[in-house]
Amino acid sequence: MNKIDYAIKIHAPEIEPRYRHQKIFEVFDGLESGDFMELSNDHDPKPLHYQMMIERGEDAFTWEYTENGPSLWRVAIGKK
């Protein structure tokens, strides 16, 4: 993947767990079409990917791992 200009970067462990997915969705919803956010986490955020597919539809976003563990995961999430 080429270098991405992220509109925003989120490090999930800094967000209180009970608000984490809600905050990530709020940030995603605030993106303009064609913008990217970077999500970093201390574990694989695959459950969030499934939730986004259900709640926003798989045609609404792109999801590409830029770092894949074992201690840090980074995902480029693009808004279509």
Backbone as ProteinMPNN parsed JSONL, in Angstrom:
{"seq_chain_A": "MNKIDYAIKIHAPEIEPRYRHQKIFEVFDGLESGDFMELSNDHDPKPLHYQMMIERGEDAFTWEYTENGPSLWRVAIGKK", "coords_chain_A": {"N_chain_A": [[0.841, -1.175, 0.0], [0.502, 2.234, -0.756], [1.805, 5.266, 0.781], [-0.417, 6.631, 3.076], [-2.476, 9.428, 3.575], [-3.783, 10.202, 6.485], [-6.915, 11.239, 7.752], [-7.459, 11.209, 10.4], [-6.094, 9.689, 13.345], [-6.534, 6.96, 15.481], [-5.937, 5.511, 18.58], [-6.999, 2.751, 19.903], [-6.779, 1.551, 22.597], [-6.646, 3.81, 24.218], [-9.174, 4.706, 24.579], [-11.996, 4.447, 26.636], [-13.187, 1.18, 27.267], [-16.044, 0.635, 27.134], [-17.005, 2.653, 25.519], [-15.612, 2.484, 23.213], [-16.109, 1.255, 20.531], [-18.309, 2.802, 19.766], [-17.179, 5.395, 19.665], [-15.277, 5.023, 17.618], [-16.987, 4.505, 15.453], [-18.304, 6.99, 15.348], [-16.198, 8.665, 14.58], [-15.55, 7.509, 12.09], [-17.994, 7.971, 10.724], [-17.859, 10.705, 10.507], [-15.965, 11.14, 8.58], [-15.063, 12.262, 5.295], [-16.077, 11.139, 2.038], [-13.656, 9.104, 0.577], [-11.709, 9.715, 2.408], [-9.367, 8.555, 4.941], [-8.998, 6.787, 8.002], [-6.746, 5.919, 10.615], [-6.616, 3.12, 12.563], [-5.269, 1.953, 15.483], [-4.396, -0.771, 17.587], [-4.131, -2.97, 20.465], [-4.729, -5.562, 20.048], [-6.055, -7.817, 17.563], [-8.384, -6.11, 15.623], [-10.55, -7.396, 14.437], [-13.267, -8.11, 15.284], [-14.49, -5.563, 15.248], [-14.379, -5.012, 12.546], [-16.248, -6.886, 11.535], [-18.54, -5.867, 12.811], [-18.719, -3.356, 11.586], [-19.25, -4.154, 8.954], [-21.817, -5.162, 9.268], [-23.272, -2.969, 10.375], [-22.693, -0.707, 8.767], [-22.408, -1.626, 6.242], [-20.697, -3.553, 3.804], [-19.95, -2.244, 1.508], [-19.453, 0.334, 2.189], [-16.99, 0.977, 3.189], [-13.376, 0.58, 3.239], [-10.913, -1.748, 4.329], [-7.811, -2.279, 5.49], [-5.076, -3.98, 6.681], [-2.162, -2.546, 7.986], [-0.253, -3.1, 9.737], [0.266, -6.069, 11.472], [0.184, -7.274, 14.185], [2.521, -8.965, 16.441], [2.036, -7.477, 18.776], [0.986, -5.025, 18.172], [-1.566, -3.772, 16.162], [-2.418, -2.226, 13.144], [-4.773, -0.534, 11.185], [-5.886, 0.636, 8.109], [-8.661, 2.399, 7.486], [-10.932, 3.17, 5.137], [-13.316, 5.52, 3.894], [-15.837, 4.99, 1.659]], "CA_chain_A": [[0.0, 0.0, 0.0], [1.212, 3.512, -0.771], [1.641, 6.074, 1.979], [-1.778, 7.157, 3.191], [-2.696, 10.627, 4.381], [-4.93, 9.921, 7.342], [-7.664, 12.372, 8.279], [-7.369, 11.083, 11.85], [-5.54, 8.443, 13.862], [-7.121, 6.573, 16.76], [-5.311, 4.392, 19.28], [-8.16, 2.243, 20.624], [-6.627, 1.362, 24.038], [-6.789, 5.075, 24.936], [-10.606, 4.975, 24.728], [-12.626, 3.547, 27.613], [-13.765, 0.061, 26.505], [-17.494, 0.658, 26.877], [-17.291, 3.668, 24.51], [-14.622, 2.344, 22.137], [-16.688, 1.074, 19.194], [-19.147, 3.969, 19.503], [-16.292, 6.5, 19.276], [-14.707, 4.704, 16.306], [-18.053, 4.718, 14.471], [-18.52, 8.43, 15.228], [-15.097, 9.205, 13.783], [-15.748, 7.022, 10.722], [-19.139, 8.662, 10.131], [-17.464, 12.08, 10.247], [-15.038, 11.211, 7.449], [-15.58, 12.539, 3.952], [-15.826, 10.053, 1.095], [-12.278, 9.106, 0.105], [-10.799, 9.895, 3.538], [-8.951, 7.375, 5.69], [-8.606, 6.883, 9.401], [-5.896, 4.817, 11.044], [-6.957, 2.544, 13.857], [-4.25, 1.072, 16.048], [-4.951, -1.502, 18.725], [-3.227, -3.942, 21.075], [-5.167, -6.895, 19.603], [-6.673, -7.785, 16.239], [-9.706, -5.496, 15.693], [-11.466, -8.108, 13.531], [-14.684, -7.964, 15.655], [-14.963, -4.265, 14.773], [-14.58, -5.164, 11.1], [-17.54, -7.546, 11.347], [-19.595, -4.945, 13.222], [-18.85, -2.336, 10.531], [-19.911, -4.781, 7.806], [-23.242, -5.283, 9.587], [-23.922, -1.692, 10.655], [-22.484, 0.289, 7.714], [-22.421, -2.314, 4.95], [-19.327, -3.75, 3.327], [-19.663, -1.327, 0.404], [-19.291, 1.684, 2.737], [-15.641, 1.215, 3.693], [-12.295, -0.359, 2.951], [-10.231, -2.176, 5.562], [-6.534, -2.889, 5.12], [-4.069, -4.025, 7.736], [-0.84, -2.031, 7.644], [0.603, -3.803, 10.698], [-0.561, -7.203, 11.861], [0.608, -7.924, 15.414], [1.725, -9.574, 17.506], [1.712, -6.59, 19.904], [0.288, -3.851, 17.672], [-2.271, -3.89, 14.881], [-2.825, -0.959, 12.532], [-5.692, -0.748, 10.07], [-6.328, 1.807, 7.338], [-10.092, 2.282, 7.21], [-11.315, 4.229, 4.195], [-14.741, 5.714, 3.665], [-16.149, 5.023, 0.218]], "C_chain_A": [[0.887, 1.239, 0.0], [0.997, 4.245, 0.542], [0.26, 6.72, 1.958], [-1.753, 8.433, 4.019], [-3.971, 10.394, 5.19], [-5.588, 11.219, 7.8], [-7.549, 12.392, 9.804], [-6.755, 9.737, 12.198], [-6.124, 8.203, 15.246], [-6.333, 5.4, 17.322], [-6.362, 3.865, 20.258], [-7.945, 2.048, 22.129], [-6.736, 2.66, 24.859], [-8.252, 5.442, 25.189], [-11.187, 3.963, 25.712], [-13.388, 2.451, 26.87], [-15.255, 0.17, 26.202], [-17.891, 1.692, 25.827], [-16.482, 3.48, 23.227], [-15.25, 2.242, 20.75], [-17.551, 2.267, 18.81], [-18.298, 5.134, 19.012], [-15.705, 6.256, 17.891], [-15.749, 4.915, 15.208], [-18.328, 6.211, 14.275], [-17.44, 9.065, 14.357], [-15.259, 8.781, 12.324], [-16.874, 7.791, 10.038], [-18.816, 10.114, 9.794], [-16.484, 12.241, 9.097], [-15.777, 11.61, 6.179], [-15.297, 11.314, 3.081], [-14.404, 10.185, 0.546], [-11.254, 9.326, 1.208], [-10.495, 8.563, 4.213], [-8.724, 7.741, 7.152], [-7.677, 5.71, 9.688], [-6.341, 4.398, 12.428], [-5.792, 1.678, 14.3], [-4.828, 0.457, 17.318], [-3.927, -2.503, 19.228], [-3.652, -5.384, 20.811], [-5.858, -6.73, 18.249], [-8.089, -7.196, 16.342], [-10.742, -6.148, 14.778], [-12.933, -8.026, 13.97], [-15.283, -6.626, 15.215], [-15.233, -4.32, 13.275], [-15.937, -5.806, 10.82], [-18.7, -6.613, 11.712], [-19.804, -3.861, 12.162], [-19.557, -2.909, 9.302], [-21.415, -4.85, 8.041], [-23.907, -3.915, 9.667], [-23.773, -0.648, 9.555], [-22.543, -0.328, 6.317], [-21.026, -2.4, 4.373], [-18.968, -2.876, 2.136], [-19.381, 0.094, 0.884], [-17.846, 2.005, 3.11], [-14.648, 0.218, 3.118], [-11.56, -0.618, 4.254], [-8.94, -2.857, 5.139], [-5.568, -2.807, 6.288], [-2.767, -3.437, 7.204], [0.202, -2.567, 8.619], [-0.265, -4.864, 11.349], [0.035, -7.973, 13.033], [2.071, -8.289, 15.434], [1.384, -8.626, 18.662], [0.968, -5.331, 19.464], [-0.318, -4.157, 16.309], [-2.619, -2.485, 14.428], [-3.686, -1.281, 11.303], [-5.992, 0.596, 9.422], [-7.787, 1.565, 6.963], [-10.482, 3.472, 6.335], [-12.821, 4.311, 4.047], [-14.983, 5.847, 2.172], [-17.186, 6.086, -0.067]], "O_chain_A": [[1.908, 1.276, 0.686], [0.114, 3.891, 1.324], [-0.166, 7.281, 0.948], [-1.08, 8.501, 5.048], [-5.079, 10.39, 4.653], [-4.911, 12.173, 8.184], [-7.542, 13.457, 10.421], [-6.878, 8.769, 11.447], [-6.201, 9.112, 16.073], [-6.09, 4.414, 16.626], [-6.589, 4.459, 21.312], [-8.857, 2.355, 22.897], [-6.902, 2.6, 26.077], [-8.537, 6.383, 25.93], [-10.902, 2.768, 25.628], [-14.149, 2.744, 25.948], [-15.679, -0.176, 25.099], [-18.998, 1.625, 25.292], [-16.65, 4.233, 22.267], [-14.953, 3.061, 19.88], [-17.531, 2.701, 17.658], [-18.663, 5.795, 18.039], [-15.64, 7.175, 17.076], [-15.427, 5.447, 14.146], [-18.562, 6.649, 13.148], [-17.732, 9.901, 13.502], [-15.121, 9.605, 11.421], [-16.723, 8.217, 8.893], [-19.429, 10.692, 8.897], [-16.2, 13.364, 8.681], [-16.964, 11.328, 6.017], [-14.377, 10.546, 3.364], [-14.003, 11.261, 0.102], [-10.057, 9.148, 0.982], [-11.238, 7.59, 4.086], [-8.315, 8.854, 7.48], [-7.801, 4.644, 9.085], [-6.431, 5.215, 13.345], [-5.374, 0.773, 13.578], [-5.63, 1.07, 18.022], [-2.978, -2.847, 18.523], [-3.014, -6.32, 21.293], [-6.201, -5.616, 17.852], [-8.916, -7.732, 17.08], [-11.713, -5.499, 14.389], [-13.797, -7.882, 13.104], [-16.457, -6.565, 14.85], [-16.206, -3.74, 12.794], [-16.69, -5.33, 9.969], [-19.715, -6.572, 11.016], [-20.941, -3.488, 11.873], [-20.37, -2.226, 8.679], [-22.2, -4.624, 7.12], [-24.98, -3.712, 9.099], [-24.637, 0.218, 9.416], [-22.71, 0.383, 5.326], [-20.257, -1.441, 4.44], [-17.792, -2.773, 1.785], [-19.097, 0.972, 0.069], [-17.505, 3.168, 3.324], [-15.017, -0.83, 2.589], [-11.59, 0.204, 5.17], [-8.976, -3.905, 4.494], [-5.278, -1.732, 6.812], [-2.321, -3.783, 6.11], [1.401, -2.496, 8.353], [-1.402, -4.592, 11.734], [0.353, -9.157, 12.916], [2.798, -7.94, 14.504], [0.509, -8.952, 19.464], [0.38, -4.641, 20.296], [0.331, -4.724, 15.43], [-3.06, -1.655, 15.223], [-3.371, -2.166, 10.508], [-6.312, 1.57, 10.104], [-8.103, 0.639, 6.215], [-10.374, 4.627, 6.748], [-13.516, 3.295, 4.073], [-14.406, 6.708, 1.509], [-17.581, 6.27, -1.218]]}, "name": "protein", "num_of_chains": 1, "seq": "MNKIDYAIKIHAPEIEPRYRHQKIFEVFDGLESGDFMELSNDHDPKPLHYQMMIERGEDAFTWEYTENGPSLWRVAIGKK"}
